[in-house]
Amino acid sequence: MFEITDTQKIGVGLAGFGITFLFLGVLLLFDKGLLAIGNILFISGLGCVIGPRRTFCFFFQRHKIKGSISFISGIIIVLIGWPIVGMIFETYGFILLFSGFLPVAINFIRRIPVLGTLLNMAIISRILDMLAGDSNRTRV
């Protein structure tokens, strides 16, 4: 078993608050203040969890540079004051950055009892299969 440091615990809290603020900012019709706070908390939480150097290396890998530029420019656009346009850029960059992790996350969520039933419905399942890139998934 591995040990979690205090900095990583703080990072998980910061990232959790960041996601919460982002969700509330979208829910409250793209409130630019909540979105800006959420972005800052999420990025600083990520930096605390995996470390500043690994965070920098993650965002500036050669094959992820397009997603990084889109994600960071989306954050800057939100901070400038255009939240809807910024969130579109951020979402595109987030999908490009974390697309390798998306199939794993979707398959994990499909195994959760209540969410799995919802995600295995015909229409939602097809959409998630397209997002995950898993067109040959066996249905049970």
C-alpha positions in Angstrom: 0.0 0.0 0.0 1.2 3.5 -0.7 1.2 6.5 1.6 -0.6 9.7 0.8 1.2 12.9 1.9 -0.5 15.9 3.4 0.2 17.9 0.3 -1.7 15.3 -1.8 -4.6 15.4 0.6 -4.8 19.1 0.3 -4.6 18.8 -3.5 -7.5 16.4 -3.6 -9.5 18.9 -1.5 -8.5 21.8 -3.8 -9.4 19.8 -7.0 -12.7 18.7 -5.4 -13.6 22.3 -4.6 -12.5 23.3 -8.1 -14.8 20.8 -9.7 -17.6 21.9 -7.4 -17.1 25.6 -8.3 -17.0 24.7 -12.0 -20.2 22.8 -11.7 -21.9 25.6 -9.8 -20.6 28.1 -12.3 -22.1 26.2 -15.2 -25.3 25.6 -13.2 -25.7 29.3 -12.5 -25.6 30.2 -16.2 -21.9 30.5 -16.6 -21.1 32.8 -13.7 -17.6 34.0 -14.6 -16.5 34.4 -11.0 -17.3 30.8 -10.0 -15.8 29.5 -13.2 -12.5 31.4 -12.6 -12.2 30.3 -9.0 -13.0 26.7 -10.0 -10.3 26.7 -12.7 -7.7 28.1 -10.4 -8.6 25.6 -7.6 -8.6 22.7 -10.0 -5.2 23.5 -11.5 -3.6 24.1 -8.1 -5.1 20.9 -6.8 -3.7 18.9 -9.7 -0.3 20.5 -9.0 -0.5 19.5 -5.3 -1.6 15.9 -6.1 0.9 14.9 -8.7 3.5 17.6 -8.1 4.4 20.8 -10.0 7.0 19.1 -12.2 4.8 16.2 -13.3 1.9 18.6 -13.8 4.1 20.7 -16.1 5.3 17.6 -18.0 1.7 16.3 -18.3 0.5 19.6 -20.0 3.5 20.1 -22.2 4.0 16.7 -23.8 4.4 16.8 -27.5 1.3 14.8 -28.4 -0.8 16.8 -25.8 0.2 20.3 -26.8 -3.0 21.0 -28.8 -5.2 20.0 -25.9 -3.0 22.0 -23.5 -3.2 25.2 -25.6 -6.9 24.8 -25.9 -7.4 24.2 -22.1 -5.1 27.0 -21.0 -6.5 29.5 -23.5 -10.0 28.5 -22.3 -9.0 29.4 -18.7 -7.6 32.7 -19.9 -10.8 33.5 -21.8 -12.9 32.7 -18.7 -10.6 35.0 -16.7 -11.0 37.8 -19.3 -14.8 37.6 -18.9 -16.2 35.4 -21.7 -17.3 32.4 -19.8 -19.3 30.5 -22.5 -16.5 30.7 -25.1 -13.9 29.9 -22.5 -15.8 26.8 -21.3 -16.1 25.6 -24.9 -12.3 25.9 -25.3 -11.7 24.2 -21.9 -14.0 21.3 -22.7 -12.3 20.7 -26.0 -8.9 20.8 -24.4 -10.0 18.6 -21.5 -11.3 16.0 -23.9 -8.0 16.0 -25.9 -5.9 15.9 -22.7 -7.8 13.1 -20.9 -9.1 11.1 -23.9 -6.8 8.2 -23.0 -8.3 8.0 -19.6 -11.9 8.3 -20.7 -12.5 4.6 -21.7 -11.2 3.5 -18.3 -13.4 6.0 -16.5 -16.5 5.1 -18.5 -16.1 1.3 -17.9 -15.5 1.9 -14.2 -18.7 4.0 -13.9 -20.7 1.4 -15.9 -19.9 -1.1 -13.0 -21.5 1.2 -10.3 -24.9 -0.2 -9.6 -27.3 2.8 -10.2 -25.1 4.7 -12.7 -24.3 1.5 -14.6 -27.9 0.8 -15.2 -28.4 4.4 -16.5 -25.3 4.4 -18.7 -26.2 1.0 -20.2 -29.4 2.3 -21.7 -29.4 2.0 -25.5 -29.1 5.7 -26.5 -26.7 6.7 -23.7 -24.6 3.5 -24.3 -24.1 4.3 -28.0 -23.0 7.9 -27.2 -20.6 6.7 -24.5 -19.2 4.0 -26.8 -18.5 6.7 -29.4 -16.8 8.9 -26.8 -14.8 6.0 -25.4 -13.8 4.7 -28.9 -15.1 1.3 -28.0 -17.4 0.4 -31.0 -17.1 -3.4 -30.5 -18.2 -3.5 -26.9 -20.0 -6.7 -26.0 -23.4 -6.1 -24.5 -24.7 -8.5 -21.8 
